[in-house]
Amino acid sequence: MLSEPRAGRLAAWGNALIAGMVSPDDAAVAIVGEDAVHRVEGLPGEPAPVGLTLALGRLRALGATGLRVALPAPGHPLGLSGPPDFNARALEAEEAVVCHGAAVGLVPEVHEAGPEGDVHVEVVWHCLPVREAPPADVPSLGEAERELAEALRDATEVLTRLDVAGSGPVAEAAVAAYRARAERGREVLAPGYPPRAVRVLELAQRVGALVSLAYESGHGGAVSASEMAARGEALRPVERTARRAQVAAYNSVVEERGRG
């Protein structure tokens, strides 16, 4: 959870495009980010893969009035609404975009090529039918913000107890990465998102960074198998809360339009 999901970029900038706040070309550039190229395969009416600019326009023509994010994990179909085939593909990718107003969704497949230090990333978004139903387990922004405050306290307590929070260079690198991300935080969400959504997303990423640190920093103070299992058990609900908050932030403009 240290990096921004590609589904988040696609949904955020796609929503800005649908709202008329950015141009199709600007949205496509923002979605691609540091990747080499993104294409969409299986789009209704298109026999071959197409570029993002055309794909976003086609989704609007199909009736899409907003894009939602799904960040599922085993046992937690967060943001999904079915059918099983789409859910399985999304779970394998650990992310997806679901169109609101059009019964289609997009699942990324990432390809990397090139030598170490010069890797080029190409992404193919597979367009698949989805069930038009409320997404699973997505909180409101207010709920997500309250849950995150508790999760941050829980994560800090767990890391301190397991002697992970003070793990030297690893912790310092994680903090530095978070600070760098926070400095460009205004790029995380596209134009049109409320400040509260930006705040919730940044806090969710901070909690996710702490959880990732706990899993990636070796044994820390947890030196036995039982202690390692206890670490996972303690951090699992914290990680779930952070994912729920990310989805709430990305989906907030769609939910606001629905209430409006």
Residue, then its C-alpha position, 0 to 999 in steps of 0.5 A: m500500500l505504499s504506492e498509489p493504485r492504478a485504479g485510483r488514478l484511472a477513477a480520479w482523473g476519469n471522474a474529473l473528465i466526466a465532470g468537465m474539469v480536465s481535457p481527455d488528453d490531460a486525463a490520459v497523461a495523468i492516468v498513465g503517470e510513469d508507465a509507458v502506455h495504457r490500453v483498454e481491451g474488450l471495450p464494447g464496440e471496439p474490436a481491438p485495444v484502444g488508447l485511454t483517450l478514446a476509451l474514456g470517451r467510449l465509456r461516457a458514450l456507454g452511459a458512465t457517469g462516474l468511476r468507482v475503485a475496488l481494492p479487494a483482498p482475499g475474504h474482502p471483496l471491497g468495492l466489488s458488485g459481481p459477477p463472479d468472473f469480474n470479481a475473480r479477475a479483480l481479486e487477482a489484480e488486487e484492484a479494479v474500476v467499476c463504471h457507475g451508469a454503465a454495466v462494465g468494469l476495468v481490471p489492469e494487467v501489468h507487463e514489465a520489460g527491459p533491463e534492471g534500472d530501465v524497466h518499461v511498464e505497459v498496462v492493459w485494462h480488460c473491460l468486462p461486464v459487471r453487475e449494477a449493484p451497490p459496491a461491497d463494504v465501502p464507507s462514507l468519507g466521515e466513517a473512513e476518517r473516524e476509522l482511520a484515526e483509530a487504525l493509526r493508533d492501533a498500528t503505532e501501538v502494534l509496531t511499538r510493541l513488536d519493536v518495529a517502529g524503531s527499526g532504524p534505516v527501514a523506518e527512516a526510509a518509509v517516513a521519507a517516502y511518505r513525506a515525499r508523497a505528501e509533498r505532492g499530495r495535491e496530485v494524488l486526487a484530480p480536480g473536483y475532489p473535496p479537501r476531505a477526500v484528499r485528507v482521508l486518502e493521505l492518512a490512509q496511505r500513511v496507515g498503509a505505509l506503517v503496515s507495509l513497514a511492519y511486514e517488510s522489516g523482518h522479524g523485529g521483536a517478533v522472533s517466534a512463529s506465534e509472535m509473527a502470527a500475532r503481528g499479522e492478526a493485529l495488523r490485518p484489520v488496520e490494513r483493511t481499514a486503510r484500504r476501505a478509506q482509500v476506496a471511500a476517498y476515490n469514490s467520494v465524488v461519485e457518491e456525492r453526485g448520487r446524493g445530489 
